[in-house]
Amino acid sequence: MDRLSRRRLPPYTRRDTASYVAAMAAALRQLARKNDLATLAYLLDMARLEAETEARRAEDDNSGPILEGS
Amino acid sequence: MDRLSRRRLPPYTRRDTASYVAAMAAALRQLARKNDLATLAYLLDMARLEAETEARRAEDDNSGPILEGS
């Protein structure tokens, strides 16, 4: 079952995932800010920064799809 | 323009927003984990915890919609 669900994952790369999380975190941060959830907005901004860093790193590494080696 | 866009916001409460962000952060954390983005997963978990805390707080406060007082 675990092997099956893993096989069905689309071949997104680490970079794709990190970029997606960065965009989502930025959008959620805006939502938090508009609702005066300052600490939450700050934490989401940290997540966005980390995601952007990882996206850049994965690009430099030219890393393969996440299924590699599984 | 600012007043206009504010008026057009749907009447979601702080609690609605915090609950939504908590759910999204949990989902994004799973994605990060599956892609071995450990630090990112950790930051998203902190965001989830903060969002859940705020959702609970907003419920206790019985706070009104975000448009209140604007």
Backbone of each chain as nested JSON, in Angstrom:
{
  "chains": [
    {"id": "A", "residues": [
      {"number": 1, "name": "MET", "atoms": {"N": [0.824, -1.208, 0.0], "CA": [0.0, 0.0, 0.0], "C": [0.863, 1.265, 0.0]}},
      {"number": 2, "name": "ASP", "atoms": {"N": [1.875, 1.261, 0.844], "CA": [2.752, 2.412, 0.877], "C": [3.524, 2.525, -0.443]}},
      {"number": 3, "name": "ARG", "atoms": {"N": [3.99, 1.359, -0.911], "CA": [4.724, 1.346, -2.165], "C": [3.82, 1.8, -3.317]}},
      {"number": 4, "name": "LEU", "atoms": {"N": [2.572, 1.339, -3.25], "CA": [1.619, 1.69, -4.302], "C": [1.387, 3.199, -4.341]}},
      {"number": 5, "name": "SER", "atoms": {"N": [1.095, 3.794, -3.172], "CA": [0.779, 5.224, -3.157], "C": [2.019, 6.029, -3.561]}},
      {"number": 6, "name": "ARG", "atoms": {"N": [3.198, 5.497, -3.221], "CA": [4.4, 6.221, -3.604], "C": [4.589, 6.182, -5.126]}},
      {"number": 7, "name": "ARG", "atoms": {"N": [4.267, 5.029, -5.713], "CA": [4.428, 4.898, -7.146], "C": [3.487, 5.85, -7.896]}},
      {"number": 8, "name": "ARG", "atoms": {"N": [2.346, 6.144, -7.273], "CA": [1.359, 6.993, -7.949], "C": [1.642, 8.491, -7.844]}},
      {"number": 9, "name": "LEU", "atoms": {"N": [2.607, 8.875, -7.03], "CA": [2.942, 10.291, -6.931], "C": [3.401, 10.809, -8.286]}},
      {"number": 10, "name": "PRO", "atoms": {"N": [2.926, 11.97, -8.686], "CA": [3.438, 12.535, -9.933], "C": [4.907, 12.92, -9.751]}},
      {"number": 11, "name": "PRO", "atoms": {"N": [5.677, 12.924, -10.819], "CA": [7.122, 13.105, -10.692], "C": [7.529, 14.556, -10.488]}},
      {"number": 12, "name": "TYR", "atoms": {"N": [6.989, 15.179, -9.437], "CA": [7.425, 16.526, -9.114], "C": [8.806, 16.473, -8.49]}},
      {"number": 13, "name": "THR", "atoms": {"N": [9.592, 17.459, -8.805], "CA": [10.92, 17.521, -8.221], "C": [10.865, 18.276, -6.895]}},
      {"number": 14, "name": "ARG", "atoms": {"N": [11.945, 18.175, -6.136], "CA": [12.083, 18.971, -4.904], "C": [11.905, 20.454, -5.209]}},
      {"number": 15, "name": "ARG", "atoms": {"N": [12.468, 20.852, -6.351], "CA": [12.387, 22.263, -6.72], "C": [10.931, 22.683, -6.966]}},
      {"number": 16, "name": "ASP", "atoms": {"N": [10.182, 21.851, -7.685], "CA": [8.763, 22.136, -7.918], "C": [8.031, 22.308, -6.586]}},
      {"number": 17, "name": "THR", "atoms": {"N": [8.279, 21.368, -5.693], "CA": [7.598, 21.386, -4.401], "C": [7.973, 22.634, -3.611]}},
      {"number": 18, "name": "ALA", "atoms": {"N": [9.263, 22.93, -3.559], "CA": [9.715, 24.092, -2.796], "C": [9.125, 25.379, -3.379]}},
      {"number": 19, "name": "SER", "atoms": {"N": [9.079, 25.479, -4.7], "CA": [8.502, 26.67, -5.337], "C": [7.018, 26.792, -5.018]}},
      {"number": 20, "name": "TYR", "atoms": {"N": [6.317, 25.67, -5.062], "CA": [4.888, 25.661, -4.764], "C": [4.641, 26.087, -3.314]}},
      {"number": 21, "name": "VAL", "atoms": {"N": [5.416, 25.517, -2.399], "CA": [5.245, 25.867, -0.983], "C": [5.557, 27.353, -0.766]}},
      {"number": 22, "name": "ALA", "atoms": {"N": [6.572, 27.862, -1.468], "CA": [6.92, 29.28, -1.33], "C": [5.742, 30.161, -1.752]}},
      {"number": 23, "name": "ALA", "atoms": {"N": [5.123, 29.822, -2.874], "CA": [3.995, 30.623, -3.365], "C": [2.801, 30.536, -2.416]}},
      {"number": 24, "name": "MET", "atoms": {"N": [2.515, 29.33, -1.937], "CA": [1.395, 29.143, -1.021], "C": [1.632, 29.886, 0.292]}},
      {"number": 25, "name": "ALA", "atoms": {"N": [2.869, 29.783, 0.798], "CA": [3.191, 30.448, 2.065], "C": [3.039, 31.964, 1.923]}},
      {"number": 26, "name": "ALA", "atoms": {"N": [3.423, 32.499, 0.774], "CA": [3.286, 33.945, 0.547], "C": [1.811, 34.349, 0.548]}},
      {"number": 27, "name": "ALA", "atoms": {"N": [0.976, 33.531, -0.089], "CA": [-0.456, 33.835, -0.142], "C": [-1.087, 33.741, 1.248]}},
      {"number": 28, "name": "LEU", "atoms": {"N": [-0.719, 32.715, 1.993], "CA": [-1.273, 32.54, 3.34], "C": [-0.813, 33.667, 4.263]}},
      {"number": 29, "name": "ARG", "atoms": {"N": [0.417, 34.115, 4.044], "CA": [0.927, 35.226, 4.849], "C": [0.07, 36.492, 4.647]}},
      {"number": 30, "name": "GLN", "atoms": {"N": [-0.294, 36.752, 3.399], "CA": [-1.138, 37.912, 3.11], "C": [-2.467, 37.801, 3.845]}},
      {"number": 31, "name": "LEU", "atoms": {"N": [-3.047, 36.609, 3.802], "CA": [-4.3, 36.346, 4.514], "C": [-4.141, 36.617, 6.007]}},
      {"number": 32, "name": "ALA", "atoms": {"N": [-3.057, 36.115, 6.569], "CA": [-2.816, 36.29, 8.003], "C": [-2.663, 37.765, 8.342]}},
      {"number": 33, "name": "ARG", "atoms": {"N": [-1.901, 38.484, 7.505], "CA": [-1.69, 39.916, 7.739], "C": [-2.993, 40.686, 7.737]}},
      {"number": 34, "name": "LYS", "atoms": {"N": [-3.85, 40.37, 6.756], "CA": [-5.124, 41.082, 6.638], "C": [-6.013, 40.84, 7.843]}},
      {"number": 35, "name": "ASN", "atoms": {"N": [-5.759, 39.754, 8.554], "CA": [-6.568, 39.423, 9.725], "C": [-5.832, 39.694, 11.032]}},
      {"number": 36, "name": "ASP", "atoms": {"N": [-4.783, 40.542, 10.943], "CA": [-4.027, 40.928, 12.131], "C": [-3.469, 39.735, 12.891]}},
      {"number": 37, "name": "LEU", "atoms": {"N": [-3.082, 38.713, 12.161], "CA": [-2.422, 37.564, 12.79], "C": [-0.919, 37.723, 12.53]}},
      {"number": 38, "name": "ALA", "atoms": {"N": [-0.297, 38.636, 13.302], "CA": [1.064, 39.07, 12.999], "C": [2.093, 37.956, 13.18]}},
      {"number": 39, "name": "THR", "atoms": {"N": [1.997, 37.219, 14.276], "CA": [2.97, 36.145, 14.522], "C": [2.856, 35.071, 13.451]}},
      {"number": 40, "name": "LEU", "atoms": {"N": [1.635, 34.728, 13.125], "CA": [1.396, 33.735, 12.077], "C": [1.971, 34.217, 10.738]}},
      {"number": 41, "name": "ALA", "atoms": {"N": [1.75, 35.488, 10.426], "CA": [2.28, 36.052, 9.185], "C": [3.81, 35.958, 9.165]}},
      {"number": 42, "name": "TYR", "atoms": {"N": [4.424, 36.217, 10.305], "CA": [5.884, 36.157, 10.41], "C": [6.395, 34.74, 10.181]}},
      {"number": 43, "name": "LEU", "atoms": {"N": [5.743, 33.756, 10.817], "CA": [6.163, 32.358, 10.659], "C": [5.997, 31.9, 9.207]}},
      {"number": 44, "name": "LEU", "atoms": {"N": [4.926, 32.342, 8.576], "CA": [4.702, 31.968, 7.172], "C": [5.75, 32.607, 6.273]}},
      {"number": 45, "name": "ASP", "atoms": {"N": [6.213, 33.796, 6.67], "CA": [7.257, 34.452, 5.881], "C": [8.583, 33.703, 6.013]}},
      {"number": 46, "name": "MET", "atoms": {"N": [8.857, 33.196, 7.212], "CA": [10.055, 32.373, 7.398], "C": [9.973, 31.113, 6.541]}},
      {"number": 47, "name": "ALA", "atoms": {"N": [8.797, 30.506, 6.496], "CA": [8.6, 29.307, 5.672], "C": [8.811, 29.649, 4.197]}},
      {"number": 48, "name": "ARG", "atoms": {"N": [8.29, 30.799, 3.78], "CA": [8.461, 31.218, 2.386], "C": [9.948, 31.381, 2.04]}},
      {"number": 49, "name": "LEU", "atoms": {"N": [10.683, 32.05, 2.926], "CA": [12.111, 32.264, 2.691], "C": [12.863, 30.94, 2.591]}},
      {"number": 50, "name": "GLU", "atoms": {"N": [12.568, 30.034, 3.517], "CA": [13.222, 28.717, 3.502], "C": [12.879, 27.966, 2.209]}},
      {"number": 51, "name": "ALA", "atoms": {"N": [11.619, 28.046, 1.809], "CA": [11.189, 27.354, 0.583], "C": [11.906, 27.933, -0.635]}},
      {"number": 52, "name": "GLU", "atoms": {"N": [12.053, 29.245, -0.674], "CA": [12.756, 29.872, -1.804], "C": [14.219, 29.467, -1.827]}},
      {"number": 53, "name": "THR", "atoms": {"N": [14.828, 29.41, -0.647], "CA": [16.223, 28.98, -0.556], "C": [16.38, 27.563, -1.076]}},
      {"number": 54, "name": "GLU", "atoms": {"N": [15.464, 26.68, -0.666], "CA": [15.525, 25.272, -1.094], "C": [15.275, 25.141, -2.597]}},
      {"number": 55, "name": "ALA", "atoms": {"N": [14.374, 25.954, -3.113], "CA": [14.093, 25.905, -4.554], "C": [15.352, 26.277, -5.337]}},
      {"number": 56, "name": "ARG", "atoms": {"N": [16.035, 27.306, -4.853], "CA": [17.27, 27.746, -5.521], "C": [18.355, 26.675, -5.413]}},
      {"number": 57, "name": "ARG", "atoms": {"N": [18.463, 26.085, -4.209], "CA": [19.462, 25.047, -3.984], "C": [19.202, 23.831, -4.892]}},
      {"number": 58, "name": "ALA", "atoms": {"N": [17.932, 23.436, -4.97], "CA": [17.59, 22.27, -5.792], "C": [17.899, 22.536, -7.262]}},
      {"number": 59, "name": "GLU", "atoms": {"N": [17.74, 23.792, -7.671], "CA": [18.037, 24.155, -9.049], "C": [19.538, 24.042, -9.309]}},
      {"number": 60, "name": "ASP", "atoms": {"N": [20.318, 24.539, -8.343], "CA": [21.771, 24.453, -8.47], "C": [22.237, 23.001, -8.52]}},
      {"number": 61, "name": "ASP", "atoms": {"N": [21.62, 22.174, -7.658], "CA": [22.003, 20.758, -7.592], "C": [21.568, 20.007, -8.84]}},
      {"number": 62, "name": "ASN", "atoms": {"N": [20.616, 20.613, -9.567], "CA": [20.036, 19.908, -10.713], "C": [19.484, 18.558, -10.248]}},
      {"number": 63, "name": "SER", "atoms": {"N": [18.824, 18.575, -9.115], "CA": [18.383, 17.32, -8.504], "C": [17.225, 16.698, -9.28]}},
      {"number": 64, "name": "GLY", "atoms": {"N": [17.184, 15.404, -9.238], "CA": [16.193, 14.655, -10.003], "C": [14.852, 14.595, -9.303]}},
      {"number": 65, "name": "PRO", "atoms": {"N": [13.903, 13.829, -9.885], "CA": [12.58, 13.688, -9.296], "C": [12.651, 12.971, -7.953]}},
      {"number": 66, "name": "ILE", "atoms": {"N": [11.636, 13.176, -7.125], "CA": [11.645, 12.609, -5.78], "C": [11.545, 11.088, -5.796]}},
      {"number": 67, "name": "LEU", "atoms": {"N": [11.101, 10.508, -6.911], "CA": [10.936, 9.055, -6.95], "C": [12.277, 8.337, -7.081]}},
      {"number": 68, "name": "GLU", "atoms": {"N": [13.284, 9.09, -7.501], "CA": [14.613, 8.54, -7.717], "C": [15.09, 7.719, -6.508]}},
      {"number": 69, "name": "GLY", "atoms": {"N": [15.454, 6.481, -6.761], "CA": [16.023, 5.654, -5.7], "C": [14.988, 4.998, -4.802]}},
      {"number": 70, "name": "SER", "atoms": {"N": [13.702, 5.254, -4.992], "CA": [12.694, 4.648, -4.11], "C": [12.159, 3.346, -4.706]}}
    ]},
    {"id": "B", "residues": [
      {"number": 1, "name": "MET", "atoms": {"N": [-10.191, 53.308, -3.183], "CA": [-9.772, 52.005, -3.678], "C": [-9.498, 51.043, -2.52]}},
      {"number": 2, "name": "ASP", "atoms": {"N": [-8.784, 51.55, -1.511], "CA": [-8.507, 50.68, -0.378], "C": [-9.81, 50.355, 0.359]}},
      {"number": 3, "name": "ARG", "atoms": {"N": [-10.634, 51.408, 0.506], "CA": [-11.906, 51.195, 1.185], "C": [-12.777, 50.238, 0.373]}},
      {"number": 4, "name": "LEU", "atoms": {"N": [-12.72, 50.388, -0.949], "CA": [-13.525, 49.542, -1.823], "C": [-13.112, 48.075, -1.711]}},
      {"number": 5, "name": "SER", "atoms": {"N": [-11.802, 47.832, -1.813], "CA": [-11.36, 46.426, -1.777], "C": [-11.635, 45.834, -0.41]}},
      {"number": 6, "name": "ARG", "atoms": {"N": [-11.573, 46.66, 0.624], "CA": [-11.85, 46.133, 1.953], "C": [-13.326, 45.753, 2.072]}},
      {"number": 7, "name": "ARG", "atoms": {"N": [-14.187, 46.58, 1.456], "CA": [-15.61, 46.302, 1.543], "C": [-15.962, 44.992, 0.821]}},
      {"number": 8, "name": "ARG", "atoms": {"N": [-15.175, 44.673, -0.201], "CA": [-15.476, 43.486, -0.983], "C": [-14.981, 42.18, -0.363]}},
      {"number": 9, "name": "LEU", "atoms": {"N": [-14.189, 42.26, 0.676], "CA": [-13.735, 41.043, 1.337], "C": [-14.934, 40.277, 1.872]}},
      {"number": 10, "name": "PRO", "atoms": {"N": [-14.945, 38.967, 1.685], "CA": [-16.041, 38.201, 2.273], "C": [-15.92, 38.22, 3.795]}},
      {"number": 11, "name": "PRO", "atoms": {"N": [-17.03, 38.07, 4.494], "CA": [-17.011, 38.27, 5.946], "C": [-16.445, 37.065, 6.712]}},
      {"number": 12, "name": "TYR", "atoms": {"N": [-15.241, 36.663, 6.347], "CA": [-14.602, 35.6, 7.116], "C": [-14.126, 36.162, 8.438]}},
      {"number": 13, "name": "THR", "atoms": {"N": [-14.214, 35.356, 9.451], "CA": [-13.724, 35.776, 10.759], "C": [-12.244, 35.421, 10.892]}},
      {"number": 14, "name": "ARG", "atoms": {"N": [-11.616, 35.988, 11.904], "CA": [-10.234, 35.627, 12.237], "C": [-10.127, 34.132, 12.464]}},
      {"number": 15, "name": "ARG", "atoms": {"N": [-11.141, 33.573, 13.116], "CA": [-11.13, 32.149, 13.419], "C": [-11.17, 31.323, 12.127]}},
      {"number": 16, "name": "ASP", "atoms": {"N": [-12.03, 31.716, 11.191], "CA": [-12.089, 31.031, 9.896], "C": [-10.714, 31.031, 9.235]}},
      {"number": 17, "name": "THR", "atoms": {"N": [-10.112, 32.205, 9.214], "CA": [-8.82, 32.347, 8.553], "C": [-7.756, 31.501, 9.233]}},
      {"number": 18, "name": "ALA", "atoms": {"N": [-7.71, 31.576, 10.569], "CA": [-6.704, 30.813, 11.308], "C": [-6.905, 29.313, 11.087]}},
      {"number": 19, "name": "SER", "atoms": {"N": [-8.14, 28.852, 11.065], "CA": [-8.409, 27.424, 10.839], "C": [-7.968, 27.015, 9.442]}},
      {"number": 20, "name": "TYR", "atoms": {"N": [-8.261, 27.861, 8.475], "CA": [-7.871, 27.577, 7.092], "C": [-6.354, 27.509, 6.967]}},
      {"number": 21, "name": "VAL", "atoms": {"N": [-5.665, 28.483, 7.544], "CA": [-4.201, 28.491, 7.464], "C": [-3.627, 27.261, 8.164]}},
      {"number": 22, "name": "ALA", "atoms": {"N": [-4.233, 26.858, 9.288], "CA": [-3.759, 25.669, 10.003], "C": [-3.853, 24.435, 9.106]}},
      {"number": 23, "name": "ALA", "atoms": {"N": [-4.974, 24.287, 8.423], "CA": [-5.176, 23.122, 7.552], "C": [-4.208, 23.145, 6.374]}},
      {"number": 24, "name": "MET", "atoms": {"N": [-4.045, 24.33, 5.782], "CA": [-3.134, 24.449, 4.643], "C": [-1.685, 24.185, 5.06]}},
      {"number": 25, "name": "ALA", "atoms": {"N": [-1.298, 24.725, 6.217], "CA": [0.075, 24.534, 6.694], "C": [0.346, 23.057, 6.959]}},
      {"number": 26, "name": "ALA", "atoms": {"N": [-0.654, 22.345, 7.492], "CA": [-0.493, 20.91, 7.745], "C": [-0.284, 20.157, 6.436]}},
      {"number": 27, "name": "ALA", "atoms": {"N": [-1.059, 20.52, 5.412], "CA": [-0.942, 19.85, 4.109], "C": [0.416, 20.149, 3.468]}},
      {"number": 28, "name": "LEU", "atoms": {"N": [0.843, 21.408, 3.552], "CA": [2.127, 21.791, 2.961], "C": [3.284, 21.109, 3.698]}},
      {"number": 29, "name": "ARG", "atoms": {"N": [3.123, 20.941, 4.998], "CA": [4.157, 20.269, 5.782], "C": [4.333, 18.824, 5.297]}},
      {"number": 30, "name": "GLN", "atoms": {"N": [3.237, 18.142, 5.036], "CA": [3.307, 16.769, 4.53], "C": [4.076, 16.724, 3.213]}},
      {"number": 31, "name": "LEU", "atoms": {"N": [3.754, 17.666, 2.345], "CA": [4.453, 17.773, 1.061], "C": [5.96, 17.966, 1.271]}},
      {"number": 32, "name": "ALA", "atoms": {"N": [6.304, 18.869, 2.179], "CA": [7.711, 19.161, 2.448], "C": [8.413, 17.915, 2.992]}},
      {"number": 33, "name": "ARG", "atoms": {"N": [7.749, 17.23, 3.922], "CA": [8.324, 16.019, 4.502], "C": [8.603, 14.961, 3.446]}},
      {"number": 34, "name": "LYS", "atoms": {"N": [7.633, 14.771, 2.561], "CA": [7.785, 13.745, 1.526], "C": [8.937, 14.056, 0.585]}},
      {"number": 35, "name": "ASN", "atoms": {"N": [9.317, 15.338, 0.537], "CA": [10.411, 15.738, -0.339], "C": [11.701, 16.021, 0.428]}},
      {"number": 36, "name": "ASP", "atoms": {"N": [11.766, 15.494, 1.661], "CA": [12.969, 15.651, 2.487], "C": [13.363, 17.112, 2.699]}},
      {"number": 37, "name": "LEU", "atoms": {"N": [12.358, 17.965, 2.812], "CA": [12.631, 19.365, 3.131], "C": [12.326, 19.553, 4.621]}},
      {"number": 38, "name": "ALA", "atoms": {"N": [13.262, 19.072, 5.456], "CA": [12.995, 18.948, 6.893], "C": [12.811, 20.297, 7.581]}},
      {"number": 39, "name": "THR", "atoms": {"N": [13.675, 21.249, 7.277], "CA": [13.572, 22.557, 7.928], "C": [12.274, 23.241, 7.536]}},
      {"number": 40, "name": "LEU", "atoms": {"N": [11.945, 23.143, 6.258], "CA": [10.692, 23.716, 5.772], "C": [9.492, 23.064, 6.465]}},
      {"number": 41, "name": "ALA", "atoms": {"N": [9.537, 21.745, 6.602], "CA": [8.452, 21.028, 7.281], "C": [8.315, 21.515, 8.73]}},
      {"number": 42, "name": "TYR", "atoms": {"N": [9.442, 21.739, 9.379], "CA": [9.436, 22.21, 10.766], "C": [8.816, 23.605, 10.877]}},
      {"number": 43, "name": "LEU", "atoms": {"N": [9.207, 24.498, 9.985], "CA": [8.659, 25.862, 10.014], "C": [7.152, 25.848, 9.741]}},
      {"number": 44, "name": "LEU", "atoms": {"N": [6.724, 24.999, 8.826], "CA": [5.289, 24.903, 8.523], "C": [4.525, 24.331, 9.713]}},
      {"number": 45, "name": "ASP", "atoms": {"N": [5.181, 23.467, 10.471], "CA": [4.525, 22.925, 11.657], "C": [4.378, 23.996, 12.729]}},
      {"number": 46, "name": "MET", "atoms": {"N": [5.375, 24.865, 12.847], "CA": [5.259, 25.982, 13.787], "C": [4.104, 26.896, 13.373]}},
      {"number": 47, "name": "ALA", "atoms": {"N": [3.995, 27.145, 12.073], "CA": [2.902, 27.985, 11.576], "C": [1.554, 27.322, 11.879]}},
      {"number": 48, "name": "ARG", "atoms": {"N": [1.476, 26.011, 11.685], "CA": [0.233, 25.289, 11.975], "C": [-0.147, 25.43, 13.448]}},
      {"number": 49, "name": "LEU", "atoms": {"N": [0.832, 25.247, 14.338], "CA": [0.562, 25.353, 15.769], "C": [0.067, 26.749, 16.138]}},
      {"number": 50, "name": "GLU", "atoms": {"N": [0.742, 27.767, 15.61], "CA": [0.347, 29.152, 15.887], "C": [-1.072, 29.413, 15.351]}},
      {"number": 51, "name": "ALA", "atoms": {"N": [-1.365, 28.9, 14.167], "CA": [-2.691, 29.097, 13.579], "C": [-3.761, 28.421, 14.431]}},
      {"number": 52, "name": "GLU", "atoms": {"N": [-3.465, 27.232, 14.919], "CA": [-4.438, 26.532, 15.766], "C": [-4.662, 27.273, 17.073]}},
      {"number": 53, "name": "THR", "atoms": {"N": [-3.573, 27.797, 17.628], "CA": [-3.695, 28.579, 18.863], "C": [-4.577, 29.801, 18.635]}},
      {"number": 54, "name": "GLU", "atoms": {"N": [-4.354, 30.489, 17.518], "CA": [-5.141, 31.692, 17.21], "C": [-6.606, 31.345, 16.945]}},
      {"number": 55, "name": "ALA", "atoms": {"N": [-6.825, 30.209, 16.294], "CA": [-8.208, 29.796, 16.026], "C": [-8.942, 29.569, 17.338]}},
      {"number": 56, "name": "ARG", "atoms": {"N": [-8.256, 28.915, 18.285], "CA": [-8.859, 28.651, 19.591], "C": [-9.105, 29.964, 20.349]}},
      {"number": 57, "name": "ARG", "atoms": {"N": [-8.11, 30.851, 20.275], "CA": [-8.222, 32.131, 20.957], "C": [-9.404, 32.939, 20.398]}},
      {"number": 58, "name": "ALA", "atoms": {"N": [-9.512, 32.955, 19.082], "CA": [-10.59, 33.728, 18.446], "C": [-11.95, 33.155, 18.826]}},
      {"number": 59, "name": "GLU", "atoms": {"N": [-11.991, 31.855, 19.005], "CA": [-13.247, 31.224, 19.392], "C": [-13.612, 31.644, 20.81]}},
      {"number": 60, "name": "ASP", "atoms": {"N": [-12.622, 31.633, 21.698], "CA": [-12.869, 32.046, 23.078], "C": [-13.334, 33.496, 23.142]}},
      {"number": 61, "name": "ASP", "atoms": {"N": [-12.679, 34.331, 22.337], "CA": [-13.022, 35.759, 22.335], "C": [-14.39, 35.997, 21.724]}},
      {"number": 62, "name": "ASN", "atoms": {"N": [-14.869, 35.004, 20.975], "CA": [-16.109, 35.181, 20.223], "C": [-16.006, 36.423, 19.34]}},
      {"number": 63, "name": "SER", "atoms": {"N": [-14.839, 36.556, 18.708], "CA": [-14.583, 37.789, 17.957], "C": [-15.414, 37.839, 16.676]}},
      {"number": 64, "name": "GLY", "atoms": {"N": [-15.738, 39.022, 16.301], "CA": [-16.608, 39.244, 15.15], "C": [-15.863, 39.163, 13.838]}},
      {"number": 65, "name": "PRO", "atoms": {"N": [-16.547, 39.468, 12.739], "CA": [-15.915, 39.445, 11.429], "C": [-14.814, 40.493, 11.327]}},
      {"number": 66, "name": "ILE", "atoms": {"N": [-13.882, 40.258, 10.404], "CA": [-12.738, 41.151, 10.284], "C": [-13.131, 42.545, 9.834]}},
      {"number": 67, "name": "LEU", "atoms": {"N": [-14.314, 42.701, 9.264], "CA": [-14.715, 44.025, 8.773], "C": [-15.164, 44.945, 9.921]}},
      {"number": 68, "name": "GLU", "atoms": {"N": [-15.435, 44.357, 11.058], "CA": [-15.896, 45.082, 12.233], "C": [-14.996, 46.285, 12.529]}},
      {"number": 69, "name": "GLY", "atoms": {"N": [-15.601, 47.441, 12.639], "CA": [-14.848, 48.626, 13.02], "C": [-14.12, 49.292, 11.871]}},
      {"number": 70, "name": "SER", "atoms": {"N": [-14.154, 48.739, 10.676], "CA": [-13.44, 49.361, 9.556], "C": [-14.367, 50.298, 8.79]}}
    ]}
  ]
}
